[in-house]
Amino acid sequence: PTPTEAPTPTPVPEDTTSPFFININRDAWLAVGSEFNINDFVSYIDVHDAEIDLDIVGQVDPTVLGSYHLDLTITDDYGNTSSDYINVTVYQPSGDGSSSPQTGTSTSNATPFSTFMASYPGEGIHYGIDVSKWQGAIDWQQVADAGCEFAFIRAGWSSEGEFHEDEYFVANMEGATAAGIPIGVYVYTTDNTEEYVTALADTICDLCDGYNVQLPIVFDWENFFNSFQKYHLSIADINVLYRTFEARVESRGYSSMIYGSKFIFDVIWEDDILDVWLAHYTTQTDYNGFYRVWQQSCTGTIPGIDAYVDMDMYFGDLPGGN
């Protein structure tokens, strides 16, 4: 008999997209005698490759005052490259570096919540806030009386698979619920494996099971600008992490959402993610994608909170709202 021929494998398209710098400090300063680490001054990523080679031409002597020029080239597995530079100034700090202690909170130049609401009128727009331990103790009834229609509350943060609950999570969840404010929950994370984010999703869902959480559980992975390469993730990888989180949350009966800046949605997250919480601090956003929630400001003020607070708009029918 004639042997069966093996099927011809489908060729894998060659990667022609270069890695790129997400953040680069071209005018860097280093105190004399400090350790110099290039990863403190650059952050970079690739679409497909998690491990990017960095080549540096030039060197810095952190023991000698002066200016040092470094040419940088990043290269992915297919040989695609991008180049840039930084200038490092090794300087002598003045004084002991101490400053006067600051106590209390400040809301100078803040935008009142009432002004925020009046600035964005329209049907199907709901006005809310998001909070964490940084807002301190909150009088949620005053917040509700001021017109707040929803709140996203931080559950905590997670790194390398270890979750830390926000110190004010329980108080905020109970206070907002008692005031009749529909709530969602967000978690800040730098977890970099599917195993970690699956466990994180379960942890957050377990916390939410004790409350009437009607708004989404939000995945907040925003540490792209700070030495992202140390997480050993590509753009494809980070999107898989969110999809993993999303699937787990939805399997537990909750809806999910992803938080990020306009720049990060433009260059990192996949376009077909529609459950978007956009952070863009501007009068009118020019983000072209779809978003359900817009975080318009981080310098708002509202009765019941003695600190700056983020102000948000929810577009469409508000779950649990009136």
Buried (B, 14 or more C-beta within 10 A) or exposed (E): EEEEEEEEEEEEEEBEEBBBBBBBEBEBEBEBEEEBEBEBBBBBBBBBBBEBEBEEEEEBEBEEEEEBEBEBBBBBBBEBBBEBEBBBEBEEEEEEEEEEEEEEEEBEEBBBBBEBBEEBEEEEBBBBBBBBBEBBEBBBBBBBEBBBBBBBBBBBBBBEBEBEBBEBBBBBBEBBBEBEBBBBBBBBBBBBBBEBBBBBBBBBBEBBEEBEBBBBBBBBBBBBEBBBBEBEBBBEBBBBBBBBBBEBBBEBEBBBBBBBBBBBBEEBBEEEBEBBBBBBBEEEBEBEBEBBBBBBBEBBBBBBBBBBBBBBBBBEEBBBBE
